[in-house]
Amino acid sequence: MIPRLGETVHAGRVYRRRPGAYAILRDGDDLLITVQFADKPDFQLPGGGIDAGEAPLPALHREIREETGWKVRIDRRLGAFRRFTYMPEYDLWAEKICHVYLGRPTLRVGEPTEPDHMAVFLPMQEAMSRLGNEGDRRFVRALCDGNHP
């Protein structure tokens, strides 16, 4: 069973299942994070939705490139969590199934192509405090504490 982290599920609200792949990208003691600007900056692990017919790893590489401008090496899958949230860019309530991987940035190939995104490197502790959702924070915290295989 995939644990639910974050927002409360609202009875009677229809949620659409949305699988996604996200990465903790280490560069020494720093993490490569994406910042999405809307009403306020939202710090996130790079990654996003897996399109119909797309496998998780190609989706992850595509999303990371779009959001950060970096190519990466993915070392392993760490686990998954579920979160229920509103996605304003799609005007839908979603049950996000978030598969989390560990990797590292390897080559900056340009600027992010995803509108309103910026790539930043943050010390791991600072990243953990700034990440906007509980699932992202929990996976980074487990990595800091040495709790991932």
VOVEXDREN-86418 format. One record per residue: residue number from 1; residue in three letters; x, y, z of N, C-alpha, C in turn. Coordinates in Angstrom, 1 decimal, always signed. Layout:
(site NUM; "ALA"; (X; Y; Z); (X; Y; Z); (X; Y; Z))
...
end
This chain:
(site 1; "MET"; (+0.8; -1.2; +0.0); (+0.0; +0.0; +0.0); (+0.9; +1.2; +0.0))
(site 2; "ILE"; (+0.5; +2.2; -0.8); (+1.3; +3.5; -0.9); (+0.7; +4.4; +0.1))
(site 3; "PRO"; (+1.6; +5.0; +1.0); (+1.1; +5.9; +2.0); (+0.6; +7.2; +1.5))
(site 4; "ARG"; (-0.4; +7.7; +2.1); (-1.0; +9.0; +1.8); (-0.3; +10.1; +2.7))
(site 5; "LEU"; (+0.2; +11.1; +2.1); (+0.9; +12.2; +2.8); (+0.3; +13.5; +2.4))
(site 6; "GLY"; (+0.1; +14.4; +3.3); (-0.3; +15.8; +3.0); (-1.8; +16.0; +3.2))
(site 7; "GLU"; (-2.4; +16.7; +2.3); (-3.8; +17.2; +2.4); (-4.8; +16.1; +2.7))
(site 8; "THR"; (-5.9; +16.5; +3.4); (-7.0; +15.7; +3.7); (-7.8; +15.4; +2.5))
(site 9; "VAL"; (-8.3; +14.2; +2.4); (-9.2; +13.8; +1.3); (-10.6; +14.3; +1.7))
(site 10; "HIS"; (-11.3; +15.0; +0.7); (-12.6; +15.5; +1.0); (-13.7; +14.6; +0.5))
(site 11; "ALA"; (-14.6; +14.1; +1.3); (-15.6; +13.2; +0.9); (-16.5; +13.9; -0.1))
(site 12; "GLY"; (-16.9; +13.2; -1.1); (-17.7; +13.7; -2.2); (-17.0; +14.4; -3.3))
(site 13; "ARG"; (-15.8; +14.7; -3.1); (-15.0; +15.3; -4.2); (-14.4; +14.2; -5.1))
(site 14; "VAL"; (-14.5; +14.4; -6.4); (-14.0; +13.5; -7.4); (-12.5; +13.8; -7.7))
(site 15; "TYR"; (-11.6; +12.8; -7.4); (-10.2; +13.0; -7.7); (-9.8; +12.1; -8.9))
(site 16; "ARG"; (-9.0; +12.6; -9.8); (-8.5; +11.9; -10.9); (-7.1; +11.4; -10.6))
(site 17; "ARG"; (-6.9; +10.1; -10.8); (-5.6; +9.5; -10.5); (-4.6; +10.0; -11.5))
(site 18; "ARG"; (-3.4; +10.5; -11.0); (-2.4; +11.1; -11.9); (-1.0; +10.6; -11.4))
(site 19; "PRO"; (-0.5; +9.6; -12.1); (+0.8; +9.0; -11.7); (+1.9; +10.0; -12.2))
(site 20; "GLY"; (+3.0; +10.1; -11.4); (+4.1; +10.9; -11.7); (+5.4; +10.4; -11.2))
(site 21; "ALA"; (+6.5; +10.9; -11.7); (+7.9; +10.5; -11.3); (+8.7; +11.7; -10.9))
(site 22; "TYR"; (+9.4; +11.7; -9.8); (+10.1; +12.8; -9.2); (+11.5; +12.3; -8.7))
(site 23; "ALA"; (+12.4; +13.2; -8.6); (+13.8; +12.8; -8.3); (+14.4; +13.7; -7.2))
(site 24; "ILE"; (+15.1; +13.1; -6.3); (+16.0; +13.8; -5.4); (+17.4; +13.7; -6.1))
(site 25; "LEU"; (+17.8; +14.9; -6.5); (+19.0; +15.0; -7.3); (+20.2; +15.6; -6.5))
(site 26; "ARG"; (+21.1; +14.8; -6.1); (+22.2; +15.2; -5.2); (+23.4; +15.6; -6.0))
(site 27; "ASP"; (+24.0; +16.8; -5.6); (+25.3; +17.2; -6.1); (+26.1; +17.6; -4.8))
(site 28; "GLY"; (+26.8; +16.6; -4.3); (+27.5; +16.7; -3.0); (+26.5; +16.8; -1.9))
(site 29; "ASP"; (+26.5; +17.9; -1.2); (+25.5; +18.2; -0.1); (+24.4; +19.0; -0.5))
(site 30; "ASP"; (+24.3; +19.4; -1.8); (+23.2; +20.2; -2.4); (+22.2; +19.3; -3.2))
(site 31; "LEU"; (+21.0; +19.8; -3.3); (+20.0; +19.2; -4.1); (+19.6; +20.2; -5.2))
(site 32; "LEU"; (+19.4; +19.6; -6.4); (+18.8; +20.4; -7.5); (+17.3; +20.4; -7.3))
(site 33; "ILE"; (+16.7; +21.6; -7.1); (+15.3; +21.7; -6.9); (+14.7; +22.6; -8.0))
(site 34; "THR"; (+13.5; +22.5; -8.3); (+12.8; +23.4; -9.2); (+11.9; +24.3; -8.4))
(site 35; "VAL"; (+11.8; +25.6; -8.8); (+10.9; +26.5; -8.2); (+9.9; +26.9; -9.2))
(site 36; "GLN"; (+8.6; +26.7; -8.9); (+7.5; +27.1; -9.8); (+6.9; +28.4; -9.3))
(site 37; "PHE"; (+6.9; +29.4; -10.1); (+6.3; +30.7; -9.7); (+4.9; +30.8; -10.2))
(site 38; "ALA"; (+4.0; +31.0; -9.2); (+2.6; +31.3; -9.5); (+2.3; +32.5; -8.6))
(site 39; "ASP"; (+1.4; +32.3; -7.7); (+1.1; +33.4; -6.7); (+2.3; +33.6; -5.8))
(site 40; "LYS"; (+3.0; +32.5; -5.4); (+4.2; +32.6; -4.6); (+5.1; +31.5; -5.1))
(site 41; "PRO"; (+6.4; +31.6; -4.8); (+7.3; +30.5; -5.2); (+7.0; +29.2; -4.5))
(site 42; "ASP"; (+7.0; +28.1; -5.3); (+6.7; +26.7; -4.8); (+7.9; +25.9; -5.1))
(site 43; "PHE"; (+8.6; +25.4; -4.0); (+9.8; +24.6; -4.2); (+9.4; +23.2; -4.3))
(site 44; "GLN"; (+9.9; +22.4; -5.3); (+9.5; +21.1; -5.6); (+10.7; +20.2; -6.0))
(site 45; "LEU"; (+10.5; +18.9; -5.8); (+11.4; +18.0; -6.4); (+11.1; +18.0; -7.9))
(site 46; "PRO"; (+12.2; +18.0; -8.7); (+11.9; +18.0; -10.2); (+11.2; +16.7; -10.6))
(site 47; "GLY"; (+10.3; +16.9; -11.5); (+9.6; +15.7; -12.1); (+8.2; +16.1; -12.4))
(site 48; "GLY"; (+7.3; +15.2; -12.7); (+6.0; +15.5; -13.0); (+5.2; +14.3; -13.6))
(site 49; "GLY"; (+4.1; +14.6; -14.2); (+3.2; +13.6; -14.7); (+3.8; +12.6; -15.7))
(site 50; "ILE"; (+3.3; +11.4; -15.6); (+3.6; +10.3; -16.6); (+2.5; +10.3; -17.6))
(site 51; "ASP"; (+2.7; +10.6; -18.8); (+1.7; +10.7; -19.8); (+1.3; +9.2; -20.2))
(site 52; "ALA"; (+0.1; +9.1; -20.8); (-0.5; +7.8; -21.2); (+0.5; +7.2; -22.2))
(site 53; "GLY"; (+0.8; +5.9; -21.9); (+1.7; +5.2; -22.8); (+3.2; +5.4; -22.5))
(site 54; "GLU"; (+3.5; +6.3; -21.6); (+4.9; +6.7; -21.3); (+5.4; +5.9; -20.0))
(site 55; "ALA"; (+6.6; +5.4; -20.0); (+7.2; +4.7; -18.9); (+7.7; +5.7; -17.9))
(site 56; "PRO"; (+7.8; +5.4; -16.6); (+8.2; +6.3; -15.6); (+9.6; +7.0; -15.8))
(site 57; "LEU"; (+10.6; +6.2; -16.2); (+11.9; +6.8; -16.3); (+12.0; +7.8; -17.5))
(site 58; "PRO"; (+11.5; +7.4; -18.7); (+11.5; +8.5; -19.7); (+10.7; +9.7; -19.3))
(site 59; "ALA"; (+9.6; +9.5; -18.6); (+8.8; +10.7; -18.2); (+9.6; +11.5; -17.2))
(site 60; "LEU"; (+10.3; +10.9; -16.3); (+11.2; +11.6; -15.3); (+12.2; +12.4; -16.0))
(site 61; "HIS"; (+13.0; +11.8; -16.9); (+14.0; +12.5; -17.7); (+13.4; +13.7; -18.4))
(site 62; "ARG"; (+12.3; +13.5; -19.1); (+11.6; +14.6; -19.8); (+11.2; +15.7; -18.9))
(site 63; "GLU"; (+10.6; +15.4; -17.8); (+10.1; +16.4; -16.9); (+11.3; +17.2; -16.2))
(site 64; "ILE"; (+12.4; +16.5; -15.8); (+13.5; +17.2; -15.3); (+14.1; +18.1; -16.2))
(site 65; "ARG"; (+14.3; +17.7; -17.5); (+14.8; +18.6; -18.5); (+14.0; +19.8; -18.7))
(site 66; "GLU"; (+12.6; +19.6; -18.8); (+11.7; +20.8; -18.9); (+11.7; +21.7; -17.8))
(site 67; "GLU"; (+11.9; +21.2; -16.6); (+11.8; +22.1; -15.4); (+13.1; +22.6; -14.9))
(site 68; "THR"; (+14.2; +22.0; -15.3); (+15.5; +22.5; -14.8); (+16.5; +22.8; -15.8))
(site 69; "GLY"; (+16.4; +22.2; -17.0); (+17.4; +22.4; -18.1); (+18.6; +21.5; -17.9))
(site 70; "TRP"; (+18.5; +20.5; -17.0); (+19.6; +19.5; -16.7); (+19.3; +18.1; -17.3))
(site 71; "LYS"; (+20.3; +17.4; -17.7); (+20.3; +16.0; -17.9); (+20.8; +15.4; -16.5))
(site 72; "VAL"; (+20.3; +14.2; -16.3); (+20.6; +13.5; -15.0); (+20.9; +12.1; -15.1))
(site 73; "ARG"; (+21.5; +11.5; -14.1); (+21.6; +10.0; -14.0); (+20.7; +9.6; -12.9))
(site 74; "ILE"; (+19.9; +8.6; -13.1); (+19.0; +8.1; -12.1); (+19.6; +6.8; -11.6))
(site 75; "ASP"; (+19.8; +6.7; -10.3); (+20.5; +5.6; -9.7); (+19.5; +4.5; -9.2))
(site 76; "ARG"; (+18.4; +4.9; -8.6); (+17.5; +3.9; -8.1); (+16.2; +4.5; -7.7))
(site 77; "ARG"; (+15.1; +3.7; -7.5); (+13.8; +4.1; -7.0); (+13.9; +4.0; -5.5))
(site 78; "LEU"; (+13.3; +5.1; -4.9); (+13.3; +5.1; -3.4); (+12.0; +4.6; -2.8))
(site 79; "GLY"; (+10.9; +4.9; -3.6); (+9.6; +4.5; -3.1); (+8.5; +5.4; -3.7))
(site 80; "ALA"; (+7.3; +5.5; -3.0); (+6.2; +6.3; -3.6); (+5.4; +6.8; -2.4))
(site 81; "PHE"; (+4.6; +7.8; -2.7); (+3.6; +8.3; -1.8); (+2.4; +8.8; -2.6))
(site 82; "ARG"; (+1.2; +9.0; -2.0); (+0.1; +9.5; -2.6); (-0.2; +10.9; -2.0))
(site 83; "ARG"; (-0.7; +11.8; -2.8); (-1.2; +13.1; -2.2); (-2.4; +13.5; -3.0))
(site 84; "PHE"; (-3.3; +14.1; -2.3); (-4.5; +14.6; -2.9); (-4.5; +16.1; -2.9))
(site 85; "THR"; (-4.6; +16.7; -4.1); (-4.4; +18.1; -4.3); (-5.1; +18.7; -5.5))
(site 86; "TYR"; (-5.3; +20.0; -5.5); (-5.9; +20.7; -6.6); (-4.7; +21.1; -7.6))
(site 87; "MET"; (-4.9; +20.8; -8.9); (-3.9; +21.2; -9.9); (-4.5; +22.3; -10.7))
(site 88; "PRO"; (-4.2; +23.6; -10.4); (-4.8; +24.7; -11.1); (-4.5; +24.7; -12.6))
(site 89; "GLU"; (-3.3; +24.2; -13.0); (-3.0; +24.3; -14.4); (-3.8; +23.3; -15.3))
(site 90; "TYR"; (-4.5; +22.3; -14.6); (-5.4; +21.4; -15.3); (-6.8; +21.6; -14.8))
(site 91; "ASP"; (-7.0; +22.4; -13.9); (-8.3; +22.7; -13.3); (-9.0; +21.3; -12.8))
(site 92; "LEU"; (-8.2; +20.6; -12.0); (-8.7; +19.3; -11.6); (-8.2; +19.0; -10.2))
(site 93; "TRP"; (-9.0; +18.2; -9.5); (-8.5; +17.6; -8.2); (-7.9; +16.3; -8.5))
(site 94; "ALA"; (-6.7; +16.0; -8.0); (-6.0; +14.8; -8.4); (-5.5; +14.0; -7.2))
(site 95; "GLU"; (-5.5; +12.7; -7.4); (-4.8; +11.8; -6.5); (-3.5; +11.5; -7.2))
(site 96; "LYS"; (-2.4; +12.2; -6.7); (-1.1; +12.1; -7.4); (-0.4; +10.9; -6.7))
(site 97; "ILE"; (+0.0; +10.0; -7.6); (+0.8; +8.8; -7.2); (+2.2; +9.2; -7.5))
(site 98; "CYS"; (+3.0; +9.5; -6.5); (+4.4; +10.1; -6.7); (+5.5; +9.1; -6.5))
(site 99; "HIS"; (+6.1; +8.6; -7.6); (+7.2; +7.7; -7.5); (+8.5; +8.5; -7.4))
(site 100; "VAL"; (+9.3; +8.2; -6.4); (+10.5; +9.0; -6.1); (+11.7; +8.2; -6.3))
(site 101; "TYR"; (+12.7; +8.9; -7.1); (+13.9; +8.3; -7.4); (+15.1; +9.1; -6.9))
(site 102; "LEU"; (+16.3; +8.5; -6.8); (+17.5; +9.1; -6.4); (+18.4; +9.2; -7.6))
(site 103; "GLY"; (+19.0; +10.3; -7.8); (+20.0; +10.5; -8.9); (+20.9; +11.7; -8.7))
(site 104; "ARG"; (+21.5; +12.1; -9.8); (+22.4; +13.3; -9.7); (+22.4; +14.0; -11.0))
(site 105; "PRO"; (+22.5; +15.3; -11.0); (+22.6; +16.1; -12.2); (+23.9; +15.8; -12.9))
(site 106; "THR"; (+23.9; +15.7; -14.2); (+25.2; +15.4; -14.9); (+25.6; +16.5; -15.9))
(site 107; "LEU"; (+24.6; +17.2; -16.6); (+25.0; +18.1; -17.6); (+23.8; +19.2; -17.7))
(site 108; "ARG"; (+24.2; +20.4; -17.6); (+23.2; +21.5; -17.8); (+23.2; +21.7; -19.3))
(site 109; "VAL"; (+22.0; +21.6; -19.9); (+21.9; +21.7; -21.4); (+21.1; +23.0; -21.8))
(site 110; "GLY"; (+20.7; +23.7; -20.9); (+20.0; +25.0; -21.2); (+19.1; +25.4; -20.0))
(site 111; "GLU"; (+18.3; +26.4; -20.4); (+17.3; +26.9; -19.4); (+16.1; +26.0; -19.3))
(site 112; "PRO"; (+15.3; +26.1; -18.2); (+14.1; +25.3; -18.2); (+13.2; +25.8; -19.4))
(site 113; "THR"; (+12.5; +24.8; -20.0); (+11.5; +25.2; -21.0); (+10.1; +25.2; -20.5))
(site 114; "GLU"; (+9.9; +24.7; -19.3); (+8.6; +24.8; -18.6); (+8.3; +26.2; -18.2))
(site 115; "PRO"; (+7.2; +26.9; -18.6); (+7.0; +28.3; -18.1); (+7.0; +28.4; -16.6))
(site 116; "ASP"; (+7.5; +29.5; -16.2); (+7.5; +29.9; -14.7); (+8.3; +28.9; -13.8))
(site 117; "HIS"; (+9.3; +28.2; -14.4); (+10.1; +27.4; -13.6); (+11.6; +27.9; -13.6))
(site 118; "MET"; (+12.2; +27.6; -12.5); (+13.7; +28.0; -12.3); (+14.3; +26.9; -11.5))
(site 119; "ALA"; (+15.5; +26.5; -11.9); (+16.3; +25.5; -11.2); (+17.2; +26.2; -10.2))
(site 120; "VAL"; (+17.3; +25.6; -9.0); (+18.2; +26.1; -8.0); (+18.9; +25.0; -7.3))
(site 121; "PHE"; (+20.1; +25.2; -6.8); (+20.8; +24.2; -5.9); (+20.7; +24.8; -4.5))
(site 122; "LEU"; (+20.2; +23.9; -3.6); (+20.1; +24.3; -2.2); (+20.8; +23.3; -1.3))
(site 123; "PRO"; (+21.4; +23.7; -0.2); (+21.8; +22.7; +0.7); (+20.7; +21.8; +1.2))
(site 124; "MET"; (+21.0; +20.5; +1.4); (+19.9; +19.6; +1.7); (+19.0; +20.0; +2.8))
(site 125; "GLN"; (+19.6; +20.5; +3.9); (+18.7; +20.9; +5.0); (+17.8; +22.1; +4.6))
(site 126; "GLU"; (+18.3; +23.0; +3.9); (+17.5; +24.1; +3.4); (+16.4; +23.7; +2.5))
(site 127; "ALA"; (+16.8; +22.8; +1.6); (+15.8; +22.2; +0.6); (+14.7; +21.5; +1.4))
(site 128; "MET"; (+15.0; +20.8; +2.4); (+14.0; +20.0; +3.2); (+13.0; +21.0; +3.8))
(site 129; "SER"; (+13.5; +22.1; +4.3); (+12.5; +23.1; +4.9); (+11.7; +23.9; +3.9))
(site 130; "ARG"; (+12.2; +24.0; +2.7); (+11.5; +24.8; +1.6); (+10.6; +24.0; +0.8))
(site 131; "LEU"; (+10.8; +22.7; +0.6); (+9.9; +21.9; -0.2); (+8.5; +22.0; +0.2))
(site 132; "GLY"; (+7.6; +22.2; -0.8); (+6.2; +22.6; -0.6); (+5.3; +21.5; -0.2))
(site 133; "ASN"; (+5.7; +20.2; -0.3); (+4.7; +19.2; +0.1); (+5.4; +18.2; +1.1))
(site 134; "GLU"; (+4.6; +17.6; +1.9); (+5.1; +16.7; +3.0); (+5.8; +15.5; +2.4))
(site 135; "GLY"; (+5.3; +14.9; +1.3); (+5.9; +13.8; +0.7); (+7.4; +14.0; +0.3))
(site 136; "ASP"; (+7.6; +15.1; -0.4); (+8.9; +15.5; -0.9); (+9.8; +15.7; +0.4))
(site 137; "ARG"; (+9.3; +16.4; +1.4); (+10.1; +16.6; +2.6); (+10.5; +15.3; +3.3))
(site 138; "ARG"; (+9.5; +14.4; +3.4); (+9.7; +13.1; +4.1); (+10.8; +12.3; +3.4))
(site 139; "PHE"; (+10.8; +12.3; +2.0); (+11.8; +11.5; +1.3); (+13.2; +12.1; +1.5))
(site 140; "VAL"; (+13.3; +13.4; +1.4); (+14.6; +14.0; +1.6); (+15.1; +13.8; +3.0))
(site 141; "ARG"; (+14.2; +13.9; +4.0); (+14.6; +13.7; +5.4); (+15.1; +12.3; +5.6))
(site 142; "ALA"; (+14.4; +11.3; +5.0); (+14.8; +9.9; +5.1); (+16.2; +9.7; +4.5))
(site 143; "LEU"; (+16.5; +10.4; +3.4); (+17.8; +10.3; +2.8); (+18.8; +10.9; +3.7))
(site 144; "CYS"; (+18.5; +12.1; +4.3); (+19.5; +12.7; +5.3); (+19.7; +11.8; +6.5))
(site 145; "ASP"; (+18.7; +11.1; +6.9); (+18.8; +10.2; +8.1); (+19.4; +8.9; +7.8))
(site 146; "GLY"; (+19.7; +8.6; +6.5); (+20.2; +7.3; +6.1); (+19.2; +6.2; +6.1))
(site 147; "ASN"; (+17.9; +6.5; +5.9); (+16.8; +5.5; +6.0); (+16.4; +4.9; +4.7))
(site 148; "HIS"; (+17.0; +5.3; +3.6); (+16.7; +4.7; +2.3); (+17.7; +3.6; +2.0))
(site 149; "PRO"; (+17.2; +2.5; +1.4); (+18.2; +1.5; +1.1); (+19.2; +1.9; +0.1))
end
